[in-house]
Amino acid sequence: MKQRKIVANNKKARHDYFVEERYEAGIVLTGTEIKSLRAGRINLKESYAKIERGELIVYGMHISPYEQGNRFNVDSLRPRKLLLHRQELRKLIGFTALKGLTIVPLSVYINERGLAKMEIAVARGKKLYDKRDAAARRDADRHMRQSVKNFNR
């Protein structure tokens, strides 16, 4: 069984997009960034990924500067390279170019070997009525669970 410590989740991505396919990608980080990431000082809320010159780059991922890092700290919002196998990258190029889908980060975690990984997804944007429908469905499920709980008392 895979052991992994989830450092950050992107709840907004699941709210704004329909997730089609998921991939695991490595993240290229500096020494102080990985220390800050292990401390949980990361925000994925406004982040997205793009393919540029055959490489997958994540933008908008905020990793706070490491407090003991002094001059070795880097810009907290700098673009970071993601590592994927070549055939996975080709698949992503096809999804984004031909089908018009978006690549969004879902979560960042530390795997069992101590490496920082990001779960990315190929996603299709939700319309406003889709979001309303999902919220209504969630409310109805919660109401049913409460009714069953109260009935069983």
Contact map, one row per residue, 1 for C-alpha under 8 A:
111000000000000000000000000000000000000000000000000000000000000000000000000000000000000000000000000000000000000000000000000000000000000000000000000000000
111100000000000000000000000000000000000000000000000000000000000000000000000000000000000000000000000000000000001100000000000000000000000000000000000000000
111110000000000000000000000000000000000000000000000000000000000000000000000000000000000000000000000000000000001100000000000000000000000000000000000000000
011111000000000000000000000000000000000000000000000000000000000000000000000000000000000000000000000000000000111100000000000000000000000000000000000000000
001111100000000000000000000000000000000000000000000000000000000000000000000000000000000000000000000000000000111000000000000000000000000000000000000000000
000111111000000000000000000000000000000000000000000000000000000000000000000000000000000000000000000000000011110000000000000000000000000000000000000000000
000011111000000000000000000000000000110101000000000000000000000000000000000000000000000000000000000000000011110000000000000000000000000000000000000000000
000001111100000000000000000000000000000101110000000000000000000000000000000000000000000000000000000000000011100000000000000000000000000000000000000000000
000001111110000000000000000000000000000000010000000000000000000000000000000000000000000000000000000000000111000000000000000000000000000000000000000000000
000000011111110000000000000000000000000000011000000000000000000000000000000000000000000000000000000000001110000000000000000000000000000000000000000000000
000000001111111000000000000000000000000000001000000000000000000000000000000000000000000000000000000000000100000000000000000000000000000000000000000000000
000000000111111100000000000000000000000000001000000000000000000000000000000000000000000000000000000000000000000000000000000000000000000000000000000000000
000000000111111110000000000000000000000000001000000000000000000000000000000000000000000000000000000000011100000000000000000000000000000000000000000000000
000000000111111111100000000000000000000000000000000000000000000000000000000000000000000000000000000000000100000000000000000000000000000000000000000000000
000000000011111110000000000000000000000000000000000000000000000000000000000000000000000000000000000000000000000000000000000000000010000000000000000000000
000000000001111111000000000000000000000000000000000000000000000000000000000000000000000000000000000000000000000000000000000011000010000000000000000000000
000000000000111111100000000000000000000000000000000000000000000000000000000000000000000000000000000000000000000000000000001111000000000000000000000000000
000000000000010111110000000000000000000000000000000000000000000000000000000000000000000000000000000000000000000000000000001111000000000000000000000000000
000000000000010011111100000000000000000000000000000000000000000000000000000000000000000000000000000000000000000000000000111100000000000000000000000000000
000000000000000001111100000000000000000000000000000000000000000000000000000000000000000000000000000000000000000000000000111100000000000000000000000000000
000000000000000000111110000000000000000000000000000000000000000000000000000000000000000000000000000000000000000000000000111000000000000000000000000000000
000000000000000000111111000000000000000000000000000000000000000000000000000000000000000000000000000000000000000000000011110000000000000000000000000000000
000000000000000000001111100000000000000000000000000000000000000000000000000000000000000000000000000000000000000000000011100000000000000000000000000000000
000000000000000000000111110000000000000000000000000000000000000000000000000000000001000000000000000000000000000000001111000000000000000000000000000000000
000000000000000000000011111000000000000000000000000000000000000000000000000000000111000000000000000000000000000000001111000000000000000000000000000000000
000000000000000000000001111100000000000000000000000000000000000000000000000000000111000000000000000000000000000000111100000000000000000000000000000000000
000000000000000000000000111110000000000000000000000000000000000000000000000000011110000000000000000000000000000000011100000000000000000000000000000000000
000000000000000000000000011111000000000000000000000000000000000000000000000000011110000000000000000000000000000000000000000000000000000000000000000000000
000000000000000000000000001111101100000000000000000000000000000000000000000000010000000000000000000000000000000000000000000000000000000000000000000000000
000000000000000000000000000111111100000000000000000000000000000000000000000000000000000000000000000000000000000000000000000000000000000000000000000000000
000000000000000000000000000011111110000000000000000000000000000000000000000000000000000000000000000000000000000000000000000000000000000000000000000000000
000000000000000000000000000001111111000000000000000000000000000011001001100000000000000000000000000000000000000000000000000000000000000000000000000000000
000000000000000000000000000011111111100000000000000000000000001111000000110000000000000000000000000000000000000000000000000000000000000000000000000000000
000000000000000000000000000011111111110000000000000000000000000000000000000000000000000000000000000000000000000000010000000000000000000000000000000000000
000000000000000000000000000000111111111000000000000000000000000001000000000000000000000000000000000000000000000000000000000000000000000000000000000000000
000000000000000000000000000000011111111111000000000000000000001111000000000000000000000000000000000000000000000000000000000000000000000000000000000000000
000000100000000000000000000000001111111111000000000000000000001000000000000000000000000000000000000000000000000000000000000000000000000000000000000000000
000000100000000000000000000000000111111110000000000000000000000000000000000000000000000000000000000000000000010000000000000000000000000000000000000000000
000000000000000000000000000000000011111110000000000000000000000000000000000000000000000000000000000000000000000000000000000000000000000000000000000000000
000000110000000000000000000000000001111111000000000000000000000000000000000000000000000000000000000000000000000000000000000000000000000000000000000000000
000000000000000000000000000000000001111111100000000000000000001100000000000000000000000000000000000000000000000000000000000000000000000000000000000000000
000000110000000000000000000000000001100111110000000000000000111100000000000000000000000000000000000000000000000000000000000000000000000000000000000000000
000000010000000000000000000000000000000011111000000000000000111000000000000000000000000000000000000000000000000000000000000000000000000000000000000000000
000000011100000000000000000000000000000001111110000000000001110000000000000000000000000000000000000000001110000000000000000000000000000000000000000000000
000000000111100000000000000000000000000000111110000000000000100000000000000000000000000000000000000000000000000000000000000000000000000000000000000000000
000000000000000000000000000000000000000000011111000000000001100000000000000000000000000000000000000000000000000000000000000000000000000000000000000000000
000000000000000000000000000000000000000000011111100000000111100000000000000000000000000000000000000000011000000000000000000000000000000000000000000000000
000000000000000000000000000000000000000000000111110000000111100000000000000000000000000000000000000000111000000000000000000000000000000000000000000000000
000000000000000000000000000000000000000000000011111000011110000000000000000000000000000000000000000001111000000000000000000000000000000000000000000000000
000000000000000000000000000000000000000000000001111100011110000000000000000000000000000000000000000000100000000000000000000000000000000000000000000000000
000000000000000000000000000000000000000000000000111111111000000000000000000000000000000000001000000000000000000000000000000000000000000000000000000000000
000000000000000000000000000000000000000000000000011111111000000000000000000000000000000000000000000000000000000000000000000000000000000000000000000000000
000000000000000000000000000000000000000000000000001111100000000000000000000000000000000000000000000000000000000000000000000000000000000000000000000000000
000000000000000000000000000000000000000000000000001111110000000000000000000000000000000010000000000000000000000000000000000000000000000000000000000000000
000000000000000000000000000000000000000000000000001111111000000000000000000000001100000010000000000000000000000000000000000000000000000000000000000000000
000000000000000000000000000000000000000000000000111101111100000000000000000000001111000010000000000000000000000000000000000000000000000000000000000000000
000000000000000000000000000000000000000000000000111100111110000000000000000000111100000000000000000000000000000000000000000000000000000000000000000000000
000000000000000000000000000000000000000000000011110000011111100000000000000000111100000000000000000000000000000000000000000000000000000000000000000000000
000000000000000000000000000000000000000000000011110000001111100000000000000011110000000000000000000000000000000000000000000000000000000000000000000000000
000000000000000000000000000000000000000000010111000000000111110000000000000011100000000000000000000000000000000000000000000000000000000000000000000000000
000000000000000000000000000000000000000001111111000000000111111000000000000111100000000000000000000000000000000000000000000000000000000000000000000000000
000000000000000000000000000000000000000001110000000000000001111100000000000110000000000000000000000000000000000000000000000000000000000000000000000000000
000000000000000000000000000000001001100011100000000000000000111110000000000110000000000000000000000000000000000000000000000000000000000000000000000000000
000000000000000000000000000000001001000011000000000000000000011111000000000100000000000000000000000000000000000000000000000000000000000000000000000000000
000000000000000000000000000000011001000000000000000000000000001111101000111100000000000000000000000000000000000000000000000000000000000000000000000000000
000000000000000000000000000000011011000000000000000000000000000111111100100000000000000000000000000000000000000000000000000000000000000000000000000000000
000000000000000000000000000000000000000000000000000000000000000011111100000000000000000000000000000000000000000000000000000000000000000000000000000000000
000000000000000000000000000000000000000000000000000000000000000001111100000000000000000000000000000000000000000000000000000000000000000000000000000000000
000000000000000000000000000000010000000000000000000000000000000011111111100000000000000000000000000000000000000000000000000000000000000000000000000000000
000000000000000000000000000000000000000000000000000000000000000001111111100000000000000000000000000000000000000000000000000000000000000000000000000000000
000000000000000000000000000000000000000000000000000000000000000000001111100000000000000000000000000000000000000000000000000000000000000000000000000000000
000000000000000000000000000000010000000000000000000000000000000000001111110000000000000000000000000000000000000000000000000000000000000000000000000000000
000000000000000000000000000000011000000000000000000000000000000011001111111000000000000000000000000000000000000000000000000000000000000000000000000000000
000000000000000000000000000000001000000000000000000000000000000010000001111101000000000000000000000000000000000000000000000000000000000000000000000000000
000000000000000000000000000000000000000000000000000000000000000010000000111111000000000000000000000000000000000000000000000000000000000000000000000000000
000000000000000000000000000000000000000000000000000000000000111110000000011111000000000000000000000000000000000000000000000000000000000000000000000000000
000000000000000000000000000000000000000000000000000000000011111000000000001111100000000000000000000000000000000000000000000000000000000000000000000000000
000000000000000000000000000000000000000000000000000000000011100000000000011111110000000000000000000000000000000000000000000000000000000000000000000000000
000000000000000000000000000000000000000000000000000000001111100000000000000011111000000000000000000000000000000000000000000000000000000000000000000000000
000000000000000000000000001110000000000000000000000000001110000000000000000001111100000000000000000000000000000000000000000000000000000000000000000000000
000000000000000000000000001100000000000000000000000000111100000000000000000000111110000000000000000000000000000000000000000000000000000000000000000000000
000000000000000000000000111100000000000000000000000000111100000000000000000000011111000000000000000000000000000000000000000000000000000000000000000000000
000000000000000000000000111100000000000000000000000000010000000000000000000000001111100000000000000000000000000000000000000000000000000000000000000000000
000000000000000000000001110000000000000000000000000000010000000000000000000000000111110110000000000000000000000000000000000000000000000000000000000000000
000000000000000000000000000000000000000000000000000000000000000000000000000000000011111110000000000000000000000000000000000000000000000000000000000000000
000000000000000000000000000000000000000000000000000000000000000000000000000000000001111111000000000000000000000000000000000000000000000000000000000000000
000000000000000000000000000000000000000000000000000000000000000000000000000000000000111111100000000000000000000000000000000000000000000000000000000000000
000000000000000000000000000000000000000000000000000000000000000000000000000000000001111111110000000000000000000000000000000000000000000000000000000000000
000000000000000000000000000000000000000000000000000001110000000000000000000000000001111111111000000000000000000000000000000000000000000000000000000000000
000000000000000000000000000000000000000000000000000000000000000000000000000000000000011111111100000000000000000000000000000000000000000000000000000000000
000000000000000000000000000000000000000000000000000000000000000000000000000000000000001111111110000000000000000000000000000000000000000000000000000000000
000000000000000000000000000000000000000000000000000000000000000000000000000000000000000111111111000000000000000000000000010000000000000000000000000000000
000000000000000000000000000000000000000000000000001000000000000000000000000000000000000011111111100000000000000000000000000000000000000000000000000000000
000000000000000000000000000000000000000000000000000000000000000000000000000000000000000001111111111000000000000000000000000000000000000000000000000000000
000000000000000000000000000000000000000000000000000000000000000000000000000000000000000000111111111110000000000000000000010000000000000000000000000000000
000000000000000000000000000000000000000000000000000000000000000000000000000000000000000000011111111111100000000000000000000000000000000000000000000000000
000000000000000000000000000000000000000000000000000000000000000000000000000000000000000000001111111110000000000000000000000000000000000000000000000000000
000000000000000000000000000000000000000000000000000000000000000000000000000000000000000000000111111100000000000000000000000000000000000000000000000000000
000000000000000000000000000000000000000000000000000000000000000000000000000000000000000000000111111110000000000000000000000000000000000000000000000000000
000000000000000000000000000000000000000000000000000000000000000000000000000000000000000000000011111111000000000000000000000000000000000000000000000000000
000000000000000000000000000000000000000000000000000000000000000000000000000000000000000000000011101111100000000000000000011110000000000000000000000000000
000000000000000000000000000000000000000000000000100000000000000000000000000000000000000000000001000111110000000000000000011110000000000000000000000000000
000000000000000000000000000000000000000000000001110000000000000000000000000000000000000000000001000011111000000000000001111000000000000000000000000000000
000000000000100000000000000000000000000000000011100000000000000000000000000000000000000000000000000001111100000000000001111000000000000000000000000000000
000000000100100000000000000000000000000000010011100000000000000000000000000000000000000000000000000000111111000000000111100000000000000000000000000000000
000000001110110000000000000000000000000000010000000000000000000000000000000000000000000000000000000000011111000000000111100000000000000000000000000000000
000001111100000000000000000000000000000000010000000000000000000000000000000000000000000000000000000000001111100000000111000000000000000000000000000000000
000001111000000000000000000000000000000000000000000000000000000000000000000000000000000000000000000000001111110000011110000000000000000000000000000000000
000111110000000000000000000000000000000000000000000000000000000000000000000000000000000000000000000000000011111000011100000000000000000000000000000000000
000111100000000000000000000000000000010000000000000000000000000000000000000000000000000000000000000000000001111111111000000000000000000000000000000000000
011110000000000000000000000000000000000000000000000000000000000000000000000000000000000000000000000000000000111111111000000000000000000000000000000000000
011100000000000000000000000000000000000000000000000000000000000000000000000000000000000000000000000000000000011111100000000000000000000000000000000000000
000000000000000000000000000000000000000000000000000000000000000000000000000000000000000000000000000000000000011111100000000000000000000000000000000000000
000000000000000000000000000000000000000000000000000000000000000000000000000000000000000000000000000000000000011111110000000000000000000000000000000000000
000000000000000000000000010000000000000000000000000000000000000000000000000000000000000000000000000000000000011111111000000000000000000000000000000000000
000000000000000000000000011000000100000000000000000000000000000000000000000000000000000000000000000000000001111001111100000000000000000000000000000000000
000000000000000000000001111000000000000000000000000000000000000000000000000000000000000000000000000000000001111000111110000000000000000000000000000000000
000000000000000000000001111000000000000000000000000000000000000000000000000000000000000000000000000000001111100000011111000000000000000000000000000000000
000000000000000000000111100000000000000000000000000000000000000000000000000000000000000000000000000000001111000000001111100000000000000000000000000000000
000000000000000000000111100000000000000000000000000000000000000000000000000000000000000000000000000000111110000000000111110000000000000000000000000000000
000000000000000000111110000000000000000000000000000000000000000000000000000000000000000000000000000000111100000000000011111000000000000000000000000000000
000000000000000000111100000000000000000000000000000000000000000000000000000000000000000000010010000011110000000000000001111100000000000000000000000000000
000000000000000011111000000000000000000000000000000000000000000000000000000000000000000000000000000011110000000000000000111110000000000000000000000000000
000000000000000011110000000000000000000000000000000000000000000000000000000000000000000000000000000011000000000000000000011111000000000000000000000000000
000000000000000111000000000000000000000000000000000000000000000000000000000000000000000000000000000011000000000000000000001111100000000000000000000000000
000000000000000111000000000000000000000000000000000000000000000000000000000000000000000000000000000000000000000000000000000111110110000000000000000000000
000000000000000000000000000000000000000000000000000000000000000000000000000000000000000000000000000000000000000000000000000011111110000000000000000000000
000000000000000000000000000000000000000000000000000000000000000000000000000000000000000000000000000000000000000000000000000001111111000000000000000000000
000000000000000000000000000000000000000000000000000000000000000000000000000000000000000000000000000000000000000000000000000000111111100000000000000000000
000000000000000000000000000000000000000000000000000000000000000000000000000000000000000000000000000000000000000000000000000001111111110000000000000000000
000000000000001100000000000000000000000000000000000000000000000000000000000000000000000000000000000000000000000000000000000001111111111000000000000000000
000000000000000000000000000000000000000000000000000000000000000000000000000000000000000000000000000000000000000000000000000000011111111100000000000000000
000000000000000000000000000000000000000000000000000000000000000000000000000000000000000000000000000000000000000000000000000000001111111110000000000000000
000000000000000000000000000000000000000000000000000000000000000000000000000000000000000000000000000000000000000000000000000000000111111111000000000000000
000000000000000000000000000000000000000000000000000000000000000000000000000000000000000000000000000000000000000000000000000000000011111111100000000000000
000000000000000000000000000000000000000000000000000000000000000000000000000000000000000000000000000000000000000000000000000000000001111111110000000000000
000000000000000000000000000000000000000000000000000000000000000000000000000000000000000000000000000000000000000000000000000000000000111111111000000000000
000000000000000000000000000000000000000000000000000000000000000000000000000000000000000000000000000000000000000000000000000000000000011111111100000000000
000000000000000000000000000000000000000000000000000000000000000000000000000000000000000000000000000000000000000000000000000000000000001111111110000000000
000000000000000000000000000000000000000000000000000000000000000000000000000000000000000000000000000000000000000000000000000000000000000111111111000000000
000000000000000000000000000000000000000000000000000000000000000000000000000000000000000000000000000000000000000000000000000000000000000011111111100000000
000000000000000000000000000000000000000000000000000000000000000000000000000000000000000000000000000000000000000000000000000000000000000001111111110000000
000000000000000000000000000000000000000000000000000000000000000000000000000000000000000000000000000000000000000000000000000000000000000000111111111000000
000000000000000000000000000000000000000000000000000000000000000000000000000000000000000000000000000000000000000000000000000000000000000000011111111100000
000000000000000000000000000000000000000000000000000000000000000000000000000000000000000000000000000000000000000000000000000000000000000000001111111110000
000000000000000000000000000000000000000000000000000000000000000000000000000000000000000000000000000000000000000000000000000000000000000000000111111111000
000000000000000000000000000000000000000000000000000000000000000000000000000000000000000000000000000000000000000000000000000000000000000000000011111111100
000000000000000000000000000000000000000000000000000000000000000000000000000000000000000000000000000000000000000000000000000000000000000000000001111111110
000000000000000000000000000000000000000000000000000000000000000000000000000000000000000000000000000000000000000000000000000000000000000000000000111111111
000000000000000000000000000000000000000000000000000000000000000000000000000000000000000000000000000000000000000000000000000000000000000000000000011111111
000000000000000000000000000000000000000000000000000000000000000000000000000000000000000000000000000000000000000000000000000000000000000000000000001111111
000000000000000000000000000000000000000000000000000000000000000000000000000000000000000000000000000000000000000000000000000000000000000000000000000111111
000000000000000000000000000000000000000000000000000000000000000000000000000000000000000000000000000000000000000000000000000000000000000000000000000011111
